[in-house]
Amino acid sequence: MEHKTIHQGRNIKRFREMLGIKQEALAFDLGEDWNQQKISLLENKEVVDKSLLKDISQALKIPVEAFENFDEEQAINLISNTATFENCSQPSFFSFQPTFHPVEKIMELYEEKMALYERMLQEKSDMISQLKELIDTIKG
């Protein structure tokens, strides 16, 4: 059986898109050295530096292991194979009653991100207003 390499950059992109986060927003979260183009290049890399994976993990609130281990083919195979278990007993490794609702968790994270971005936009607007006042004071 051949070993297939997990494409970590593609996994970052998948999770980022599932959360509804734009490349620019992720770049902002990663710091001033980042921009949309760098995120695009990162998402094309098969292997991503472990320390960078940790930073992205914190920004997206997704475990590093998700980027390192998620394999779309395996997920599709697992999902398609579970259809054959319809009339059989449930395999012990697969739970149809998760302890949390994944969609609700994703929506919760999305709402947290949106609230953060709204606060950041308000802060930016406040700073612009303060700068305008300062300029008007100086012009005097």
Salt bridges, closest charged atoms under 4 A:
GLU17 OE2 - ARG16 NH2 3.92
ASP29 OD2 - LYS113 NZ 2.51
GLU43 OE2 - ARG16 NE 2.57
GLU68 OE2 - LYS50 NZ 2.69
GLU72 OE1 - ARG14 NH2 2.79
GLU73 OE2 - LYS4 NZ 2.60
GLU108 OE2 - LYS105 NZ 3.68
GLU112 OE1 - LYS61 NZ 3.10
